[in-house]
Amino acid sequence: MIRAFFDNLGLAFGTFVAHPLRTMLTLLGIVIGVSTVMTMMALLEGLRVKVNKDFSQLGANVFRVDKWPQGVHFGGGGVDWNRIAKRPPLTVADKRALAEQCPSVIRTAASSWQPAQKVRTANSETQPSVFIIGATVEFPETSGITIANGRMFNDAEEVDGRRVAVLGPDVADKLFPSLDPIGQEVRLKNRPYTVVGVMERRGKLLGMFNLDNQVIVPMTAFLSQYGKRRGMSISIEAADKESVDKAMEEVTRVLRQRREVLPMDDNNFEVSTNESMAKSLNDLSSVVTAATFGVCILSLIVGGIGILNIMLVSVTERTREIGIRKALGAKKNRILMQFATEAVVLSLVGGVLGIAIGFGLAFLGRWTFGLYTSVPLWSVLLSLGMSSGVGLIFGIYPAARAAKLDPIEAMRAE
């Protein structure tokens, strides 16, 4: 039995070598399908790992209160955005009230932001892509930020609205490539700020949002420059992970009272944990994964049709050979296994080529574009299983047709 299997393998590879161009064209659909799956799975798995890693750095006992719903909402997600737009904004006073009136809360921080800004010095300037964050002094502890050089601004600087700034490492490298940034002056919309600190490098959130291309300034100074009626987000740190649910209940109660929400009305604010935001993005990843498998299945069906066609041609071309083998005693099962093995091996070769191309594209994406990619083992095994399954399904009919040939009639074939 084992010897027969290896004989069939030898015959299969001999056929491929004899018709290399035809074989490669037949494999094309399988290769495209499998490489698509491998590349997309590498991107999605890398995104999932990066999401969970990034949100875990923010702390399992940290959650947020926002005016707007967080996460991904397909087609609006059934959210009444016009109603939400009428909600009153959160304020620094809300942040202070939560810190004072919620026993399970150990720290609160408020933040607001202005995207797509330029930061200048006398000799240099950044691209208009810097994220300016106005924040209270507690912001680093609730946002996973570490000061690598210098310090965070203090309470007095925040209360007085002093123009001091903490730079992200990309901003510091751009503006002060050969100087210590601490004590230097930068300008935000032509207003001078003194650099007091530089953040530790953190990379990109979700592989897209650059956490190193930011500047943090005191909330008072930020509101004075960018508008005092701006809304903000409040980050809240509970005593520990087990206290998060209790802290969320306390925060909800205090905010409903402060914002005069009636007992039967819904909250006019959103409370979200890092885990819930990560789950939302993982749900998006699952949807894209399902869509990717749909594309892959279509490609594999096209490849399977190609295998079916080429195996039928092969049976027709080798009718005389089949007749001679049957006349010499080869049974139907032996002929069936010969051609079924050829079809499965053909599709497996396409699967292996597709996996190799998928690995190459994943590596190229990481090396060239800085994408976070990770090829899961299950996707490799699934790709091999799907490609071999396609070969078996589409190879059965030609194999059965070959097995049913009458040896006398087959030997007469030219």
C-alpha positions in Angstrom: 0.0 0.0 0.0 2.8 2.4 1.0 4.8 1.4 -2.1 1.7 2.0 -4.3 1.3 5.5 -2.7 4.9 6.4 -3.5 4.6 5.0 -7.0 1.6 7.3 -7.5 3.6 10.3 -6.2 6.4 9.5 -8.6 3.9 9.3 -11.5 2.3 12.6 -10.4 5.5 14.6 -10.3 6.6 13.0 -13.5 3.5 14.4 -15.2 4.1 17.8 -13.7 7.7 17.9 -15.0 6.6 16.8 -18.4 4.1 19.7 -18.7 5.5 22.5 -16.5 3.7 25.5 -18.1 0.4 23.8 -18.1 0.9 22.8 -14.5 1.8 26.3 -13.4 -1.2 27.8 -15.2 -3.5 25.2 -13.5 -2.0 26.1 -10.1 -2.6 29.8 -10.5 -6.1 29.9 -8.9 -4.9 27.8 -5.9 -1.8 30.0 -5.4 -3.8 33.2 -5.6 -6.4 32.0 -3.1 -4.0 30.6 -0.6 -1.6 33.6 -0.8 -4.6 35.9 -0.3 -5.6 34.1 2.9 -2.0 34.0 4.2 -1.4 37.7 3.6 -4.7 38.8 5.1 -4.5 36.5 8.1 -1.0 37.8 8.8 -2.3 41.4 8.7 -5.3 40.6 10.8 -3.5 38.5 13.3 -0.8 41.2 13.6 -3.5 43.8 14.1 -5.2 41.6 16.8 -2.0 41.0 18.7 -1.0 44.7 18.4 -4.5 45.9 19.6 -4.4 43.7 22.7 -0.8 44.7 23.4 -1.5 48.4 23.0 -4.6 48.4 25.1 -3.0 46.2 27.8 -0.3 48.9 28.2 -3.0 51.4 29.1 -3.9 49.3 32.1 -6.6 46.7 32.9 -7.9 48.9 35.6 -8.3 52.0 33.5 -11.5 53.1 31.7 -12.8 56.2 29.9 -15.8 58.5 29.8 -16.6 60.3 26.6 -19.3 62.2 24.9 -19.1 60.1 21.8 -19.4 56.3 21.5 -16.0 54.6 21.2 -15.1 51.7 18.9 -16.2 50.7 15.4 -19.8 51.2 14.2 -20.7 49.6 10.9 -23.1 51.8 8.8 -23.7 54.0 11.8 -24.2 51.0 14.1 -27.8 52.0 14.8 -26.5 55.1 16.7 -28.5 58.3 16.7 -25.5 60.6 16.0 -27.7 63.8 15.9 -29.0 63.1 19.4 -25.5 62.4 20.7 -24.2 65.6 19.2 -26.6 67.5 21.5 -25.1 66.0 24.6 -23.3 68.5 26.9 -19.5 68.2 26.8 -17.5 66.7 29.6 -15.4 69.3 31.6 -12.5 69.5 33.9 -15.0 70.1 36.7 -16.5 66.7 36.0 -13.0 65.2 36.2 -12.5 66.8 39.7 -15.9 65.7 40.9 -15.2 62.0 39.9 -11.9 62.1 41.8 -13.6 63.5 44.9 -16.9 61.6 45.0 -15.9 58.0 43.8 -14.3 56.0 46.5 -13.1 53.2 44.1 -11.3 55.7 41.8 -7.7 56.5 42.7 -6.9 58.8 39.7 -8.7 60.8 37.0 -7.3 62.7 34.0 -8.9 64.9 31.4 -7.6 65.3 27.9 -8.6 67.1 24.7 -6.9 67.2 21.3 -6.2 69.1 18.1 -5.0 66.9 15.2 -3.0 67.8 12.1 -0.9 70.6 13.5 2.6 72.0 12.7 5.2 72.5 15.4 8.0 74.9 14.6 11.3 76.2 15.9 13.4 79.0 14.5 15.2 76.6 12.2 12.8 73.7 11.5 9.2 72.6 11.4 7.2 69.3 11.3 4.7 68.2 8.8 1.1 69.3 9.6 0.4 65.9 11.2 1.2 66.4 14.9 -1.5 65.6 17.4 -1.6 68.3 20.1 -3.0 67.0 23.4 -4.3 69.3 26.2 -4.2 67.3 29.4 -4.2 67.4 33.1 -1.1 66.4 35.1 -2.4 62.9 35.7 -2.6 62.1 32.0 0.6 59.9 31.7 -0.5 57.6 34.5 -3.8 56.8 32.9 -2.5 56.6 29.3 0.5 54.4 29.5 2.9 57.3 28.9 6.4 57.3 30.3 8.6 60.4 30.4 12.0 59.4 29.0 13.8 62.7 29.3 12.9 65.7 31.5 9.6 65.7 33.3 5.8 66.2 33.0 4.5 69.6 33.7 3.2 70.1 37.3 0.0 71.3 38.9 1.2 74.9 39.2 2.0 75.1 35.5 -1.3 73.6 34.6 -3.3 76.0 36.9 -1.4 79.0 35.7 -1.7 78.0 32.0 2.0 78.2 31.5 3.2 77.4 28.0 5.2 74.3 28.6 5.2 71.2 26.4 6.1 67.5 26.5 7.2 66.3 23.0 6.8 62.9 21.4 10.1 61.3 20.4 9.4 61.8 16.6 8.7 65.5 17.1 11.8 65.9 19.2 14.0 64.1 16.7 12.6 66.2 13.8 13.0 69.6 15.6 16.2 68.9 17.6 18.2 66.3 15.8 21.5 67.3 17.5 20.3 69.2 20.6 18.9 68.3 23.9 15.2 69.4 23.6 14.8 70.2 27.3 14.7 73.9 27.8 14.3 74.6 24.0 11.4 76.6 22.6 8.8 75.4 20.1 5.9 77.3 18.6 2.3 76.1 18.3 0.3 78.4 16.0 3.0 81.1 16.6 2.8 80.9 20.4 6.0 79.9 22.2 6.2 76.8 24.5 9.1 75.7 26.5 10.0 72.0 26.3 10.1 70.3 29.7 10.0 66.7 28.7 10.2 64.0 26.0 8.0 60.9 26.0 9.4 57.4 25.7 8.9 55.8 22.3 5.7 53.7 22.0 5.2 53.1 18.2 1.9 53.1 16.5 -1.5 52.3 18.1 -3.3 49.6 15.9 -0.5 50.0 13.5 -1.9 53.3 12.2 -2.0 56.1 14.8 1.5 57.3 15.6 1.8 57.7 19.4 5.3 59.3 19.0 4.0 62.2 16.9 2.3 64.0 19.7 2.8 67.1 21.9 1.2 67.3 25.4 0.5 70.8 26.9 -1.3 71.9 30.0 -5.1 71.8 29.7 -5.5 75.4 30.7 -3.0 76.6 28.0 -4.6 74.3 25.4 -8.1 75.6 26.0 -6.9 79.2 25.9 -5.3 78.6 22.5 -7.7 76.1 20.8 -11.1 77.1 22.3 -12.5 77.0 25.8 -15.8 75.3 24.9 -14.1 72.1 23.6 -15.2 68.7 24.8 -12.8 66.3 26.4 -12.3 62.7 27.5 -11.9 61.6 31.1 -9.6 58.7 31.8 -10.3 57.0 35.1 -8.0 54.6 37.1 -9.7 52.2 39.6 -7.8 50.9 42.6 -7.3 47.5 40.8 -8.8 45.3 38.1 -11.4 43.9 40.5 -12.7 47.4 41.4 -13.3 48.5 37.8 -17.0 47.5 37.7 -17.7 49.2 41.1 -15.8 52.3 39.9 -17.8 52.4 36.7 -21.0 52.3 38.7 -19.8 55.2 41.0 -18.7 57.2 38.0 -22.1 56.7 36.2 -24.0 57.7 39.3 -22.0 60.9 39.9 -22.2 62.0 36.3 -26.0 61.3 36.0 -26.5 63.5 39.0 -24.2 66.3 37.7 -25.7 66.2 34.2 -29.3 66.0 35.6 -30.2 62.8 33.8 -33.7 61.7 34.7 -34.1 58.2 36.3 -35.8 56.7 33.2 -33.5 58.4 30.6 -30.4 56.9 29.1 -26.9 58.2 30.0 -25.8 61.2 28.0 -22.2 60.0 28.1 -20.3 56.9 27.2 -18.3 54.7 29.6 -15.9 52.3 27.9 -13.1 50.0 29.0 -9.9 49.3 27.1 -11.2 45.7 26.9 -14.4 46.8 25.2 -12.6 48.9 22.7 -10.2 46.0 21.9 -13.2 43.7 21.6 -14.8 46.1 19.1 -11.7 46.1 16.9 -11.4 42.4 17.2 -15.0 42.1 16.0 -14.0 44.2 13.0 -11.1 41.8 12.4 -13.5 38.8 12.5 -15.8 40.4 9.9 -12.8 41.1 7.6 -11.6 37.5 8.2 -14.9 36.1 7.1 -14.8 38.3 4.0 -11.3 37.1 3.2 -12.3 33.5 3.4 -15.1 34.3 1.0 -12.6 35.6 -1.5 -10.3 32.7 -0.9 -13.1 30.1 -1.5 -13.9 31.8 -4.8 -10.3 31.6 -5.8 -10.0 28.0 -4.8 -13.1 27.1 -6.7 -11.6 28.7 -9.8 -8.4 26.8 -9.1 -10.4 23.6 -8.6 -12.1 24.0 -12.0 -8.7 24.4 -13.5 -7.6 21.1 -11.8 -10.8 19.4 -13.0 -10.1 20.6 -16.6 -6.5 19.6 -16.6 -7.2 16.2 -15.1 -9.8 15.5 -17.7 -7.3 16.4 -20.4 -4.7 14.2 -18.7 -7.1 11.2 -18.7 -7.9 11.7 -22.4 -4.2 12.0 -23.3 -3.2 8.9 -21.3 -6.1 6.7 -22.3 -3.8 4.2 -24.0 -1.5 4.2 -20.9 -4.5 3.4 -18.7 -5.6 0.6 -20.9 -2.1 -1.0 -20.9 -1.9 -0.7 -17.0 -5.3 -2.3 -16.6 -4.4 -5.1 -19.1 -1.4 -5.8 -17.0 -3.5 -6.2 -13.9 -4.0 -2.8 -12.4 -7.3 -2.7 -10.6 -9.9 0.2 -10.7 -8.9 1.3 -7.2 -5.2 1.6 -8.3 -6.1 3.8 -11.3 -8.5 5.8 -9.2 -5.8 6.4 -6.5 -3.3 7.3 -9.2 -5.3 10.2 -10.7 -6.8 11.3 -7.3 -3.2 11.5 -6.0 -2.2 13.6 -8.9 -5.0 16.1 -8.3 -4.3 16.3 -4.6 -0.6 16.7 -5.1 -1.2 19.3 -7.8 -3.4 21.4 -5.4 -1.0 20.9 -2.5 1.9 22.2 -4.6 -0.2 25.3 -5.3 -1.0 25.6 -1.6 2.7 25.4 -0.6 3.5 28.1 -3.3 0.6 30.2 -2.0 1.9 29.9 1.6 5.4 30.9 0.6 4.1 33.9 -1.3 1.9 34.9 1.6 4.8 34.7 4.0 6.9 36.8 1.6 4.2 39.5 1.3 3.7 39.6 5.1 7.5 40.0 5.6 7.6 42.7 2.8 4.7 44.6 4.5 6.5 44.6 7.8 9.9 45.5 6.3 8.8 48.0 3.8 5.7 49.7 5.3 6.2 49.0 9.0 3.0 46.9 9.2 2.6 44.7 12.2 2.2 41.2 10.7 2.1 37.8 12.3 1.3 34.5 10.5 -0.7 32.2 12.7 0.0 28.5 12.5 -3.7 27.7 12.1 -3.9 29.7 8.9 -1.0 27.6 7.4 -2.7 24.3 8.3 -6.1 25.6 7.1 -4.6 26.7 3.8 -3.0 23.3 3.2 -6.2 21.5 4.2 -8.4 23.7 2.0 -6.1 23.3 -1.0 -5.7 19.6 -0.7 -9.5 19.3 -0.2 -10.1 21.2 -3.4 -7.8 18.9 -5.3 -9.6 15.8 -3.9 -13.1 17.2 -4.6 -12.3 18.3 -8.2 -10.1 15.4 -8.9 -12.5 12.6 -8.0 -14.6 12.8 -11.2 -11.6 12.6 -13.6 -10.1 9.8 -11.5 -13.3 7.8 -11.5 -13.6 8.3 -15.2 -10.1 6.9 -15.7 -10.8 4.0 -13.5 -14.0 3.0 -15.5 -12.2 2.9 -18.9 -12.5 -0.4 -20.6 -8.9 -1.7 -21.1 -9.5 -3.1 -24.6 -11.1 0.2 -25.9 -8.5 2.2 -24.1 -5.6 0.3 -25.7 -7.1 1.1 -29.1 -7.0 4.8 -28.5 -4.5 6.9 -30.4 
